[in-house]
């Protein structure tokens, strides 16, 4: 077993006192057999969620650690326009296949590294929220794994936090630029950006749009960037054609790999899939993960240490697994 970073980590009494009576795993639907929409848990208005005091703890810790040195202190001016353009009064016409090609070209021309399309599903929308548009365009931007590997963030080296902030900002600019591109052609479009959760959970949409598969660490794995990705999206009524999900061999790989679970300080990563809201899938224990995430201003160990995330590895690994499946 590889050495666990901060192997002796235990959450402090200050954080433990902020936990609500209800478990975050219960809110997430761990063990539930019935399919339902996800519940707001974190990265929403802290005054409206059970774990809001813990989210405020994160904010306070971030303010102490950053001391004006990270990209997040310039977040607003690096995330694109605050207001989207008005929808043009005349709708430009094209067929769904034509629009799909053009939308992808526009996204890639405006800072996106990946773009995919899926039909919007209600079970991606948080309870109490609404998304009216029938299509979702998912945008992915790659992160520098070498910067992530310098984490977890600490006051003397915030390289990994800076990299996360840079890419959230880039993803926000890309999604807003694409939304404006669509709106300027007379169709409605809404940009959904991180790090706040907003109206929908974007990883399932990205998987449906052909970006990759869910990994044991709870993040999506792509065959180019591994897990070193940040996501944003645009929902729209522009008629489009959905992309297909892909199988790049992540499930079989993760069953045999223990890198992320062995390296996780709070031991929050399950060895096997769990039943969550009627579906068996990889799941990270929220109540164990959150305190370390808060104390380190974002952690990121599991993403950086994932073999798929190492520079240049994901394409070769996906090809190897495909050859192995073809030979069976």
Buried (B, 14 or more C-beta within 10 A) or exposed (E): EEEBBBEEBEBEEEBEEBBEEEBBBBBBBBEBEEEEBBBBBBBBEBEEBBBBBBBEBBEEBBEEBBEEEBBBEEBEEBBBEEEBBEBEEEEEEBEBEEBBEBBBEBBBEBBBBBBBBBEBBEBBBBEEBEBEBEBBBBBBBBBBBBBBBBBBBBEEEBBBBBBBBBBBBBBBBBBBBBBBBBBBBBBBBBBBBBBEBBBBBBBBBBBBBBBBBBBBBBBBBBBBBBBBBBBBBBBBBBBBBBBEBBEBBBBEBBEEBBBBBBBBBBBBBBEEBBBBBEBEEBBBBBBBBBBBBBBBBBBBBBBBBBBBBBEEBBBEBBEEBBEEEEEE
